[in-house]
Amino acid sequence: RHAHEGDWLYDGTNLKRRYTRMDGQPVSAPTMPFAAFQIRFSGSHDFTGIDNVRHRELHYQRVADGSQP
């Protein structure tokens, strides 16, 4: 389990994330600062993102600030 922070962007086709912190640490080069996902929603507060470039599937869940899923 990882805890990442960043900004979400939607360009009309892809859901993208610009990471600002990964596991509590600021992002530094050459760490992956962006990811683009094909998305599949499984509920109103979570979705699965498929990164077709890195061949990874990630589950995202929205949680309140300061809480854990």
N, C-alpha and C positions, 0 to 999 in steps of 0.2 A: 504494500500500500504506500502510495506517495501523496504528498500534499503540495500542489503547485498553484501558483497565483498568476494571473495575467488578464489581458483584455481579449474579449471575444469580438470577432468581426464577421460579418456576413456580406458576401459580395454578390448575392443573388443566385449563386450556384453552390459555393462551398462555404462551410463553416470553418473559420480559421481562428487560431489562438496565438497571440503574441505573449510569450511567457515573460514574467518579470521576476518571479521567485520560484525556485524549485527546492522542495523540502526545506523551506525556511531560509535558503541562501539566495542572494541576488544572482541573476543569470550573468555569466561572463562568457565571452567568446572563447573557444568555438562551440560552446554548448548550443543545442538546437533552440533558437529563439522563436521559431514559428512552426506551426503544424497545421495542416489542412485535413479535414475529415469529411468523409461521406457519413451521413448520420442516419441512425435508426432510433426512433423514440420508443421507449418501453413504459413510460409513465409521464406524469406532468412535471416531475422534478428530476428526471434522469434520462440519459440516452447513451447509446453506444456509438462511439466514433471509430470509423475504420480509416486508418492511415494507409492508403494504397501505395505510398512511396516507400515507407519503412516496413510495410507489411505487418502492422500491429493493429490490434483491436483493443480499445480502451473504453472502460465504463465510467461515465461521469455522473455524479450525483450532486445536486444543489443542497447545501446545508447552511444553516444560520451561522453567522460569524461567531467564532469562538466555540463551535461545537464539532463533533465528529459524527460521520455517518454510521 
